[in-house]
Amino acid sequence: MLRWLGAILVAGATSAAGLAAIQRLGARVRLLSAFVAALEIMQAEITFNLTPLPELMSILVRRAAPPARPFFLHCARLLKRLGEESFLTLWQKAVSDMGAEWRAGERDVLMDLGAVLGRYDHKAQARALTLARNRMEALLTHAESERARQGRVFGALGAASGLAIVIILI
């Protein structure tokens, strides 16, 4: 009886590990999708309303999807030091402070964008935002295909390893 209980617990644990890996892939897709949408909002605000950057960050705190909102909240807090430090320095700090779920290429998109925001006219900023959004969309497409491909692998691997351990235990 105890052996069966142990086998069930092991199978459940390995399956849960596979599901956790699938969940991480899905969270990355949601995060990238939220940033693509936030970049669209930024572009519209800069192009049509000529919104100043501190006000833009406040708008994004309210309108960005939850996975992206903490980044813009952090930016808005950092922008309180805008007279003491340049926007680029504050933006780079916010990007550097982002969580471990970000990969280097994704950080690079935002770092490159920060070099243009607030430094050039609204047309140049809109072009930079279009470029950043296109690059982020490409990363999103890659993450979605990775989630579809590896999600099945992680799910099957979690279940198969659990089954193999159960067979060994019994």
Buried (B, 14 or more C-beta within 10 A) or exposed (E): EEEEEBBEEBBEBBBEBBBEBBEBBBEBBBBBBBBBBBBEBBBEBBBEEEBEBBEBBBBBBEBBBEBBBBBBBBBBEBBEEBEEEBBBBBBBBBBEEBEEEBEEEBBEBBBEBBBBBBEEEBEEBBBBBBBBBEBBBEBBEEBBEEBEEBBEEBBEBBBEBBBEBBEEEE
